[in-house]
């Protein structure tokens, strides 16, 4: 295996691990979604890129390359929809939250 693809694989697994730890440790749904979206998307995209570098333009490599933008856009749009829906539903933010961007949009 190429050393660059191994490095990307290790980086990806590390980011996925940090995303999973963030899901357990962070206080509310909004922070957990941020952790899951940013860390896991970057981690999984790194793993898929390492697969593409290792396998090249074979069917496995091309599928990995196609999956990267699909995963990137689906995860970010899905996390935004979940956080917006949670806010509309009335799930409260933690007391430590500094900024509320939806407050102006959804005045009750």
C-alpha positions as CSV (number, residue, x, y, z in Angstrom):
1,X,0.0,0.0,0.0
2,X,1.2,3.5,-0.8
3,X,2.4,5.5,2.3
4,X,0.2,8.5,1.3
5,X,-2.9,6.3,1.2
6,X,-2.0,4.8,4.6
7,X,-1.6,8.3,6.0
8,X,-5.0,9.3,4.7
9,X,-6.5,6.2,6.1
10,X,-5.0,6.9,9.5
11,X,-6.2,10.5,9.4
12,X,-9.7,9.4,8.4
13,X,-10.0,6.8,11.1
14,X,-8.7,9.4,13.6
15,X,-11.3,12.0,12.6
16,X,-14.0,9.4,12.7
17,X,-13.0,8.4,16.2
18,X,-13.0,12.1,17.3
19,X,-16.5,12.5,15.8
20,X,-17.7,9.4,17.7
21,X,-16.2,10.8,20.9
22,X,-17.9,14.1,20.2
23,X,-21.3,12.4,19.9
24,X,-20.8,11.0,23.4
25,X,-19.3,13.9,25.1
26,X,-21.0,17.0,23.8
27,X,-24.0,18.4,25.7
28,X,-26.8,19.0,23.2
29,X,-28.0,17.9,19.8
30,X,-26.7,21.0,18.0
31,X,-23.1,20.4,19.2
32,X,-23.4,16.7,18.5
33,X,-24.5,17.3,14.9
34,X,-21.6,19.7,14.4
35,X,-19.2,17.1,15.7
36,X,-20.7,14.3,13.6
37,X,-20.9,16.4,10.4
38,X,-17.5,17.9,10.4
39,X,-15.4,15.2,11.9
40,X,-17.1,12.2,10.3
41,X,-17.4,13.8,6.9
42,X,-13.8,14.7,6.8
43,X,-12.8,11.3,8.2
44,X,-14.9,9.3,5.8
45,X,-13.9,11.4,2.8
46,X,-10.2,10.8,3.8
47,X,-10.8,7.1,4.0
48,X,-12.5,7.1,0.6
49,X,-9.7,9.2,-0.9
50,X,-7.2,6.7,0.4
51,X,-9.1,3.9,-1.2
52,X,-9.0,5.7,-4.5
53,X,-5.3,6.3,-4.3
54,X,-4.7,2.7,-3.4
55,X,-6.9,1.1,-6.1
56,X,-6.7,3.8,-8.8
57,X,-9.1,3.9,-11.7
58,X,-10.6,0.4,-11.0
59,X,-14.3,0.0,-10.2
60,X,-13.6,0.2,-6.5
61,X,-11.5,3.4,-6.8
62,X,-14.1,5.1,-9.1
63,X,-16.9,4.2,-6.7
64,X,-14.9,5.7,-3.8
65,X,-14.3,8.9,-5.8
66,X,-18.0,9.2,-6.7
67,X,-19.0,8.7,-3.1
68,X,-16.9,11.6,-1.8
69,X,-19.0,14.5,-3.1
70,X,-22.2,12.5,-2.4
71,X,-21.3,12.0,1.2
72,X,-20.1,15.6,1.6
73,X,-23.3,17.2,0.4
74,X,-25.7,14.6,1.9
75,X,-24.1,14.9,5.4
76,X,-24.0,18.7,5.5
77,X,-27.6,19.1,4.2
78,X,-28.9,16.4,6.4
79,X,-27.3,17.9,9.5
80,X,-28.7,21.3,8.7
81,X,-32.2,19.9,8.2
82,X,-31.9,18.0,11.5
83,X,-30.7,21.0,13.5
84,X,-33.4,23.3,11.9
85,X,-36.1,20.7,12.6
86,X,-34.8,20.3,16.2
87,X,-35.0,24.0,16.8
88,X,-38.5,24.3,15.3
89,X,-39.6,21.4,17.4
90,X,-38.4,23.2,20.5
91,X,-35.3,21.3,21.7
92,X,-33.4,23.7,23.9
93,X,-29.8,24.6,23.6
94,X,-27.5,24.1,26.5
95,X,-26.8,27.0,28.9
96,X,-23.3,27.3,27.6
97,X,-24.4,28.1,24.1
98,X,-23.1,31.5,23.1
99,X,-24.8,32.2,19.8
100,X,-28.3,31.4,18.5
101,X,-28.6,32.1,14.8
102,X,-32.1,30.8,14.5
103,X,-33.5,33.1,17.2
104,X,-34.2,36.0,14.7
105,X,-35.8,33.6,12.1
106,X,-38.1,31.7,14.4
107,X,-39.4,34.2,16.9
108,X,-42.1,32.7,19.1
